[in-house]
Structures are given as structure tokens and as C-alpha cells.
Amino acid sequence: MRQLIEVENPMVLGRIEAVNNVPTFRYIETDFRDIYGSLIVFNDDYMEFSNGDIVHLDNIHTYLEDYYNAKFCTKK
């Protein structure tokens, strides 16, 4: 008998199940990641661009630097 556990956590949303009755879990839900590999979870902010790119808000500055030649500055 497979044991399913429902999980609601900011970093894990979905179901996990035991594999071969070992206390190791594998995720049933697929990861949703941006073009830089950052995991996007429930309630995370991200941007979708017209070319299909998805970028986590934490990586938006890198994306704008890479693709739009933007330079970020700090007023001092």
C-alpha cells in the first residue's frame, strides 16, 4: 500500500509519496523553474516575457542585464 502525504509548505506544494517504504520522498508535482533554474513555488512572483521566457523576480535584474543591456545603479 502506498502512503500519500498532502503537504502545504511555502517550499513544497503538492503530494509526496514514500518510495519503497524508505523514508525518502520523491516529488510527484513537477518543478516550475525560471530560465536561470530558480524554483518558483506557490505565491512567488515571476514575470513572463513575450518571447516565452519566465524569470523569477529575484533574477529580474540579471535578465535585464543579459538581454536588455541594462545597468543597475545605486544613488549615493
Short mmCIF file of the C-alpha atoms (twelve columns), coordinates in Angstrom:
data_MODEL
# 
_entry.id   MODEL 
# 
loop_
_atom_site.group_PDB 
_atom_site.id 
_atom_site.type_symbol 
_atom_site.label_atom_id 
_atom_site.label_alt_id 
_atom_site.label_comp_id 
_atom_site.label_asym_id 
_atom_site.label_seq_id 
_atom_site.Cartn_x 
_atom_site.Cartn_y 
_atom_site.Cartn_z 
_atom_site.pdbx_PDB_model_num 
ATOM 1  C CA . MET A 1  0.000  0.000  0.000   1 
ATOM 2  C CA . ARG A 2  1.374  3.387  -0.974  1 
ATOM 3  C CA . GLN A 3  1.266  6.122  1.597   1 
ATOM 4  C CA . LEU A 4  0.466  9.598  0.285   1 
ATOM 5  C CA . ILE A 5  1.016  12.721 2.315   1 
ATOM 6  C CA . GLU A 6  -0.603 16.043 1.449   1 
ATOM 7  C CA . VAL A 7  1.812  18.908 2.006   1 
ATOM 8  C CA . GLU A 8  1.280  22.639 2.176   1 
ATOM 9  C CA . ASN A 9  4.504  24.494 2.746   1 
ATOM 10 C CA . PRO A 10 5.970  27.581 1.064   1 
ATOM 11 C CA . MET A 11 8.725  25.450 -0.433  1 
ATOM 12 C CA . VAL A 12 6.753  22.236 -1.098  1 
ATOM 13 C CA . LEU A 13 3.253  22.313 -2.514  1 
ATOM 14 C CA . GLY A 14 1.598  19.162 -3.704  1 
ATOM 15 C CA . ARG A 15 1.878  15.493 -2.840  1 
ATOM 16 C CA . ILE A 16 4.889  13.417 -1.894  1 
ATOM 17 C CA . GLU A 17 4.936  9.663  -1.619  1 
ATOM 18 C CA . ALA A 18 7.273  7.177  0.051   1 
ATOM 19 C CA . VAL A 19 9.468  5.214  -2.354  1 
ATOM 20 C CA . ASN A 20 9.843  1.512  -1.479  1 
ATOM 21 C CA . ASN A 21 8.846  2.163  2.155   1 
ATOM 22 C CA . VAL A 22 12.086 4.063  2.701   1 
ATOM 23 C CA . PRO A 23 11.801 7.412  4.493   1 
ATOM 24 C CA . THR A 24 12.994 9.122  1.315   1 
ATOM 25 C CA . PHE A 25 10.440 11.110 -0.610  1 
ATOM 26 C CA . ARG A 26 10.164 11.985 -4.270  1 
ATOM 27 C CA . TYR A 27 8.024  14.790 -5.550  1 
ATOM 28 C CA . ILE A 28 5.003  13.950 -7.682  1 
ATOM 29 C CA . GLU A 29 4.498  17.519 -8.860  1 
ATOM 30 C CA . THR A 30 6.958  18.787 -11.456 1 
ATOM 31 C CA . ASP A 31 9.231  21.699 -10.631 1 
ATOM 32 C CA . PHE A 32 8.429  25.088 -12.087 1 
ATOM 33 C CA . ARG A 33 11.687 26.933 -12.701 1 
ATOM 34 C CA . ASP A 34 12.749 30.094 -14.478 1 
ATOM 35 C CA . ILE A 35 15.358 30.293 -17.241 1 
ATOM 36 C CA . TYR A 36 18.115 30.582 -14.596 1 
ATOM 37 C CA . GLY A 37 16.962 27.445 -12.768 1 
ATOM 38 C CA . SER A 38 15.359 29.173 -9.782  1 
ATOM 39 C CA . LEU A 39 12.432 27.269 -8.307  1 
ATOM 40 C CA . ILE A 40 9.112  29.120 -8.456  1 
ATOM 41 C CA . VAL A 41 6.713  27.990 -5.727  1 
ATOM 42 C CA . PHE A 42 3.219  28.936 -4.573  1 
ATOM 43 C CA . ASN A 43 2.806  32.720 -4.119  1 
ATOM 44 C CA . ASP A 44 6.200  33.506 -5.727  1 
ATOM 45 C CA . ASP A 45 6.395  36.491 -8.049  1 
ATOM 46 C CA . TYR A 46 7.706  35.941 -11.569 1 
ATOM 47 C CA . MET A 47 7.492  37.619 -14.958 1 
ATOM 48 C CA . GLU A 48 6.563  36.148 -18.331 1 
ATOM 49 C CA . PHE A 49 8.042  37.859 -21.375 1 
ATOM 50 C CA . SER A 50 6.587  37.891 -24.891 1 
ATOM 51 C CA . ASN A 51 9.360  35.573 -26.118 1 
ATOM 52 C CA . GLY A 52 8.220  32.881 -23.644 1 
ATOM 53 C CA . ASP A 53 10.920 33.437 -21.037 1 
ATOM 54 C CA . ILE A 54 9.872  33.058 -17.406 1 
ATOM 55 C CA . VAL A 55 12.001 34.859 -14.828 1 
ATOM 56 C CA . HIS A 56 11.716 34.707 -11.029 1 
ATOM 57 C CA . LEU A 57 11.556 38.200 -9.554  1 
ATOM 58 C CA . ASP A 58 14.854 37.562 -7.712  1 
ATOM 59 C CA . ASN A 59 16.565 37.145 -11.118 1 
ATOM 60 C CA . ILE A 60 14.918 40.011 -12.987 1 
ATOM 61 C CA . HIS A 61 17.967 42.257 -12.682 1 
ATOM 62 C CA . THR A 62 20.191 39.553 -14.210 1 
ATOM 63 C CA . TYR A 63 17.717 39.011 -17.049 1 
ATOM 64 C CA . LEU A 64 17.531 42.731 -17.839 1 
ATOM 65 C CA . GLU A 65 21.330 42.983 -17.773 1 
ATOM 66 C CA . ASP A 66 21.730 39.925 -20.026 1 
ATOM 67 C CA . TYR A 67 19.015 40.647 -22.596 1 
ATOM 68 C CA . TYR A 68 18.430 44.402 -22.469 1 
ATOM 69 C CA . ASN A 69 21.944 45.640 -21.646 1 
ATOM 70 C CA . ALA A 70 20.555 47.354 -18.522 1 
ATOM 71 C CA . LYS A 71 22.870 48.691 -15.848 1 
ATOM 72 C CA . PHE A 72 21.645 48.857 -12.257 1 
ATOM 73 C CA . CYS A 73 22.907 51.712 -10.159 1 
ATOM 74 C CA . THR A 74 22.532 52.962 -6.610  1 
ATOM 75 C CA . LYS A 75 22.157 56.682 -5.893  1 
ATOM 76 C CA . LYS A 76 24.569 57.700 -3.148  1 
# 
